[in-house]
Amino acid sequence: MTYAIDNTPLWKPDPATVGDTRMAQFMQAMGHGRYADLWQWSVDRPEEFWTQIWRFCGAVGERGEVVLEAGERMPGARWFPEARLNYAENLLQRRDAGEALVFWGEDKVKRRMSRAELHAEVARFQQFLIAAGVGAGDRVAGFLPNLPETLVAMLATTALGAIWSSASPDFGVQGVLDRFGQIEPKVLICVDGYWYNGKPVDCLAKNAEVVAKMPSLVKTVVVPYLAELPAIGAIANAVNWAQIPVVDGEKSVFFTRVAFDHPLFIMFSSGTTGVPKCIVHCHGGVLLQHLKEHVLHSDVRPGDRLFYFTTCGWMMWNWLVSGLAAGATLLLYDGSPFAGKGKVLFDLAEAEKMTHFGTSAKFIDAAAKLGLTPGKTHDLSALRAMFSTGSPLSPEGFDWVYREIKQDILLASISGGTDIVSCFVLGNPVLPVYRGEIQCRGLGMAVDVFDENGQPIRSEKGELVCTKPFPVMPVGFWNDADGAKYRAAYFERFANIWCHGDFSELTAHDGVIIYGRSDATLNPGGVRIGTAEIYRQVEQLPEVAESLVIGQDWPPGKNDDVRVVLFVKLADGQNLDAGLVDRIKQQIRANTTPRHVPAKVVQVQDIPRTKSGKIVELAVRNVVHGQPVKNVEALANPEALECFRGRVELDD
C-alpha cells in the first residue's frame, strides 16, 4: 500500500515573497532556477557546493584550499582537511543587547538572556573549566534539562576544543552510566531537580549515585533550578553553579580553532538493543550542515525566534541551539508539553512571537486528539514554519496543522537522526507542501531509495540510502579504534553506501515518504509493510489513544512466517470489545490491504517509548518472543513493557 498522491498542494510559497527567502537567493546566486537542478548540482559537485555554503552562510574560520580528500570513499572521505574553525565561535559572533534566548520552565520559571549576557556567562564557566584542567579533547557531560545553563556549559566546553555530551535528567542511574561511563568525562554538570506537570522532581540523590560510580570526574557542578542553594554535600567534589566566580566584565570567551573533523559532540543511540553506541560528530560537519538546514531549508533569518520542543537527550537540542549561528533568538522550554491543558507551547508561541515551531509528530497527533484549535485560541501571526520529526507525520497530521494552526505556513516534516545529528530529507521554503510527504532531499545529500538488490527505485518502497559522502557523517564511534562497529552500523548492507535503516519512498513530486524503521518493518507472507501505514489508520479512531504493532513469528516453533499483532492503548473510559476490534480491522482493511489487517488486537495500559518519545517496537517484539530487552534504562517508561508480557499466547 502506498499513500495516495494528492497533486493539489496544501501550501505553496507566495510568489510575492518567495524571492526574499534565503533558499531563493542562494539558487539565484548559484545560477539555478529550479530546486531539482540545484540539488543535482549540489551532489554532483560537492567541492563547489560546500565551499559556497561556507561563504553564503558566513561560517567563521580558515577554510584552506582543499575541500575534499578521498571523496570516493564512504567511510573515509575527509572534508576541508586544511581548515581551522570552532563551532562555538560561530554561535557567539554577536555580543550585544539583542536577545540570545528566552526560557520557560512550564509556568514556574521564565528567564531572558541577551547575547552580551550569554557571552559573559560562557566566559565565566569557561574559566571554571580551565581551572578544572579541561582542555581540547577532554569530555564534559551535561545531565541536565533544557536550561540556559546547558547552552552555556556546551558553548564553554566546545570553545575550548573539549567534547560535549548530554543526557536528560529523567534517565535512571544505569542509563546515565551506560552513556557517560563509556566516554569518561572530566566534569559533570547536573541539576538539583526539574518541574514536570507542575510537580518538582528531585535529582540530588540520583546525582550523588552517578558521581560515585564515575571515577573519571574531577569536578561536578550542580545547577540550582528548584532551589537557590540545594543541598549538594553528598555529591563528591561538587560546586553550586551560582557560586562559580564572576569574571571581569571585559573578559572574552577564548576560542580554540581546531581541525574540521575535531570531535565536537558525542551523541548516543537509543540503546534499546544493547549498550548505546557513542556517535562522535565534528565541529566543521555539524556547523556547515546546521547552517545549511537553518539558513536555506528553514529560512531562519537574523532576529527570527526559533523553537523546538526537545530534551537534552535528543539530537534536536543540538540542532536547535545551532540556530544562534544563523542569528536567531532561541526559545527554550523545559517540562511537559501538555502543561496548561495542552496549550503551554502555543502560549509560548504567542507571547514570544515565535517564527519557527518545532515539535514531534506524536505531539501533533495528541493535540489533534485533544481537540486543540491554536489558530483560533492564540495569535500566531508571527509563525512562518512548523517542523515535525521523531516519527512519520501522517497525512491527517498535515490536515490538522493547516486546518487548526494556520493555512499560510510552511509545514516541514523532517527526517534524519542522531547518526547524522541533522536531516537527510526536510523542508524547503520555495517548494509546495503535499499531504503526507516530506518536501525534498537535503542539499548536498545524495539520498536515494534502493530495492533489495541495491538498485534505485521510484514510487516504490525501499531502503533510504545516501550514495556519496557528506560533511556531517560521524567521525566514528567512541572506543571503536578499527571502525568495525561504525562500518557495521551503516555500510554492511550496500558496499560504500550509507544505509540509514528507514523504509521509504521517493514520490512523483520528488518528495519522500517514511514508512517507519526498516528493522521494525512487518513481513507477513513476504510482503514488507511499514508500521506507520497501520498507525495512520488505527489512530484516526477516537477510541484509540496510541498503538504499537509487531510481527510475531508464526506458527510457533516453525518461524515460517509472521503474523501482525496490534497493541492499542485506548482513550480514557474505553474498553476493547469485539465491536471495537471489528472497527479497527475494518478501518485498516478499507484503507490499506488485507495484509495489513492484524491477526490479533490486544489492549494494553501503556506504550513503551524512548526518552525522546519514540515507541520501541523491537523491545516489545523481544518481550512477546520471550527474549531479553538489553537496555531498559533507555526507556522513559520501562514499566510499560510488563503490559506486553504474556499477552499474546503462542497457541491461540
C-alpha positions, -999 to +999 in steps of 0.1 A: +000+000+000+012+035-009-003+067+002-025+082-025-007+110-042-026+143-040-015+167-067-031+196-050-006+212-026-017+221+009+006+251+007+025+269-019+051+297-014+038+332-021+052+344-054+054+379-039+077+369-011+094+337-021+122+357-036+130+370-001+138+335+012+175+327+016+169+295-004+157+316-034+186+339-030+211+310-029+195+295-060+199+328-079+235+332-067+243+297-079+225+302-112+198+276-108+162+284-113+147+251-100+154+233-068+158+200-085+186+214-106+203+230-075+201+197-056+216+178-085+245+202-088+250+200-050+255+163-051+274+162-084+298+190-075+302+187-037+335+206-035+319+236-051+286+233-032+301+230+003+325+259-004+296+280-013+277+270+018+307+282+039+307+315+021+269+322+017+261+313+053+290+332+067+309+305+085+338+319+106+371+301+103+401+294+080+388+273+051+420+262+034+424+254-002+415+217-002+378+208+001+376+170-002+401+142+000+393+106-009+358+116-020+351+082-034+354+065+000+325+061+024+335+060+051+370+075+047+364+109+029+379+139+045+364+174+043+383+206+044+415+189+057+433+223+060+405+242+078+407+256+113+375+267+130+354+265+162+317+257+164+311+278+195+328+308+179+302+307+151+274+307+177+288+336+197+297+360+169+275+388+183+280+403+218+252+429+220+220+437+238+198+416+214+181+385+229+200+353+227+174+332+244+141+331+263+135+302+287+102+289+301+102+261+327+065+253+324+047+281+343+072+281+371+103+299+357+108+325+330+142+340+321+158+360+293+194+364+283+210+389+259+238+380+236+262+400+258+249+382+289+253+348+272+289+357+262+297+367+298+282+335+313+301+314+288+334+332+297+326+327+334+320+289+331+349+285+307+373+299+333+360+273+357+366+245+332+401+257+326+408+257+363+395+222+365+421+211+339+397+208+309+413+212+275+410+201+239+397+165+236+385+162+272+349+153+277+323+174+296+289+159+303+256+176+310+230+156+329+205+185+325+172+198+314+169+223+285+181+252+306+201+283+297+229+268+318+230+238+295+237+260+265+263+280+284+281+248+295+281+234+260+295+266+245+322+270+271+332+234+266+333+234+228+350+268+227+380+251+243+380+222+218+367+199+245+339+175+237+303+179+249+278+152+256+244+154+273+215+134+287+181+143+301+178+142+339+149+117+336+174+090+328+179+065+356+214+059+371+223+029+350+211+047+318+235+076+326+264+053+334+258+033+302+263+065+283+288+088+302+306+058+317+319+049+282+333+083+275+348+091+309+340+128+313+363+150+334+334+173+345+297+166+351+271+193+352+238+182+367+207+198+382+191+197+416+157+188+401+132+199+375+095+205+370+071+182+352+034+186+350+036+211+378+054+188+402+090+191+414+113+161+407+144+159+430+176+147+414+202+151+441+202+115+454+205+102+418+233+127+410+253+115+441+250+079+430+261+087+394+291+107+406+302+079+430+303+055+401+322+077+376+359+078+388+369+099+358+352+130+373+374+157+389+345+182+394+307+182+395+286+213+391+251+214+404+227+239+387+201+253+411+167+250+394+143+240+422+162+259+449+189+286+451+210+267+475+204+229+470+220+205+495+249+192+475+271+179+503+266+143+494+279+148+459+317+144+457+338+174+446+306+194+439+301+231+435+270+252+430+268+268+396+256+301+411+288+303+433+313+300+404+332+333+405+322+361+380+349+371+356+359+406+346+332+422+326+356+426+297+367+390+297+361+373+264+355+337+256+386+320+244+381+301+212+404+272+202+403+268+165+405+231+157+406+209+126+373+205+107+370+169+119+379+176+155+353+159+178+325+183+190+296+162+203+293+126+214+257+115+208+241+083+219+219+058+200+187+049+218+203+018+233+172-004+233+191-034+218+222-031+239+246-005+254+242+027+234+266+035+206+287+066+212+285+086+179+312+112+175+304+144+155+328+171+144+330+209+146+330+216+108+305+190+098+279+200+124+284+237+117+281+236+079+252+211+079+232+231+105+239+264+088+226+249+055+195+235+072+187+266+092+195+293+067+184+276+035+159+248+042+143+265+072+147+301+061+159+312+096+170+348+094+186+372+119+161+381+145+138+351+140+126+332+171+134+295+168+118+269+190+120+231+192+104+210+219+132+187+229+151+173+259+189+174+261+190+136+254+176+141+218+196+154+188+171+181+182+186+200+211+219+202+193+201+212+161+181+239+179+210+256+196+229+259+163+203+284+154+224+310+171+249+308+142+220+319+119+213+349+141+181+335+157+169+340+192+164+306+209+131+298+226+139+271+252+113+252+271+116+225+298+087+204+312+056+188+299+044+199+265+008+194+278+011+217+308-017+243+309-043+219+294-021+213+264-017+249+255+016+259+270+036+256+238+011+278+220+011+302+249+049+305+244+045+309+206+021+338+211+039+355+239+073+354+223+062+359+186+077+325+176+086+323+139+096+286+138+078+260+158+094+225+161+078+195+177+072+158+172+046+140+151+033+125+183+026+159+198+007+169+167-014+137+169-020+143+206-030+179+201-055+169+174-070+142+197-073+168+225-093+190+201-069+219+203-076+248+179-045+270+183-052+291+153-085+303+170-072+305+206-038+321+200-023+349+180+002+330+157+007+358+132+045+357+135+047+319+128+061+311+094+072+275+097+064+244+117+087+214+119+078+178+128+100+148+134+106+118+157+082+096+137+064+099+104+038+126+103+006+112+090-014+129+062-041+136+088-014+154+109-008+176+079-045+183+076-047+193+113-019+218+111-034+235+081-069+234+095-062+243+131-029+262+133-025+282+101-032+280+064-002+301+054+026+282+070+055+260+058+049+226+074+083+209+072+082+172+081+119+163+085+138+131+090+174+122+097+187+111+131+212+111+159+235+093+134+240+125+114+227+150+141+207+165+112+184+156+083+185+136+051+151+149+040+134+180+051+115+212+043+120+239+017+105+274+016+105+275-023+086+243-028+049+233-022+038+211+006+019+179-004-002+160+020+018+132+038+051+140+020+084+154+032+092+181+007+127+173-006+161+157-002+186+179+015+211+199-005+245+181-007+228+148+005+228+122-023+197+105-010+181+077-029+158+047-023+172+012-031+154-021-036+165-054-021+192-057-048+207-023-043+190-007-074+174+028-073+136+028-074+110+055-077+074+055-063+081+022-046+091+014-011+127+005-002+157+014+018+167+051+023+204+054+014+230+081+008+253+073-021+280+099-016+299+112+014+287+143+033+305+165+059+283+156+089+290+119+087+302+108+121+339+109+127+334+074+141+322+057+173+339+062+206+361+032+216+359+017+181+395+020+171+393+000+139+360+014+129+343-021+128+312-010+147+308+021+126+310+002+093+287-024+106+261+002+116+257+018+081+278+002+054+273-036+056+240-037+036+254-020+005+291-015-002+303+021+000+267+033+005+252+047+037+221+026+045+201+045+071+175+020+081+144+038+071+117+022+049+109+050+024+096+061-009+106+088-034+074+102-048+064+117-081+069+152-066+105+143-057+094+143-021+098+115+004+075+093+025+089+075+055+070+043+064+090+035+096+122+019+106+134-010+083+142-032+113+106-028+125+091-034+091+064-062+091+068-090+066+036-112+066+037-136+037+069-120+024+052-086+018+070-057+035+047-033+054+058-001+072+044+002+107+034+039+100+009+027+075-010+009+102-006+036+129-020+061+105-053+042+102-057+030+138-050+063+154-077+080+135-103+062+156-113+083+186-113+053+209-076+047+203-051+070+221-020+052+207-009+020+192+021-003+186+024-031+161+048-060+157+053-091+136+051-123+157+069-154+144+042-178+132+034-206+136+051-211+169+082-233+168+085-232+130+090-194+123+079-199+087+060-166+086+049-137+108+015-126+119+007-090+126-002-082+162-016-048+171-015-034+207-037-005+215-038+020+243-074+033+245-088+066+254-100+071+290-132+051+296-128+029+266-126-009+266-116-033+238-147-053+229-155-073+198-172-043+182-141-021+185-118-049+173-140-051+142-140-014+136-102-013+139-098-041+114-123-026+090-105+008+092-072-009+083-087-032+056-106-004+039-077+020+037-047-004+031-047-040+021-058-073+037-021-080+045-021-050+069-050-063+090-037-076+123-043-112+133-048-101+169-057-068+186-047-066+222-054-038+247-025-025+269-024+002+296+007+019+282+031+020+252+068+020+259+089+047+244+124+061+245+134+093+263+128+112+230+093+098+227+098+071+200+079+039+205+100+008+207+086-019+185+117-041+187+117-041+225+081-052+226+088-079+200+115-093+222+092-094+252+065-112+232+091-138+220+105-143+255+138-126+246+156-101+269+154-064+263+190-055+267+188-019+279+156-009+296+173+022+310+169+037+276+132+038+280+112+067+295+086+042+309+103+008+312+074-005+334+052-004+303+070-035+289+052-055+315+019-047+298+030-070+269+044-100+288+022-130+284-005-110+264-001-129+232-003-167+236+017-187+211-010-213+206-041-191+202 
